[in-house]
């Protein structure tokens, strides 16, 4: 169960990456708040606007992850990582400004804030997303609020295989001794989407169970 935010009732949202994992959890939770939710990507913006009218909230959760040493990362893999994780957020915000956009919540990652082996391309794409968020927060205020949620390791289909290998080690090092669940991220997004967070602009909300405080660099390998 999630807290109820009455101000969300009747508003509209576009959620990317809503087919599974974090994005799906966010889309379903926003619907329970009474929001009209469209799921899509940059190619479907016009369709979403036709169905919903103005878009009050954008939650950009679409993303890809794969680990690999820098020698294994081709130019094509690097470009794909940035296209899905970073460029798409830029294009979506730009397009939705014409649709009455008032609030943006981007989904980043703690990988963009620390060094982890095999994550150079993924971390770079998420670090760039964080920097973009801060600049957009200044540029678009006060008409649009822009914030970011940075999950750590969360139990999702995308992270399933990696967590089979490193989950127990992560749990042993984190202050709360558990891997995050989709609901943990959803709670942060609901708060940022609501009027309760009206004074939060350009913030990065970490949802990692304190992992950034204690997990030594390089101690847990993703592969």
Helices and strands as residue ranges (DSSP letters): G 6-8, E 12-16, H 21-32, E 36-39, G 42-44, H 45-52, E 57-60, G 70-72, H 75-82, I 83-87, H 88-96, G 97-99, E 103-107, G 110-113, H 120-140, E 145-151, H 160-173, H 182-193, G 195-197, E 204-207, H 211-214
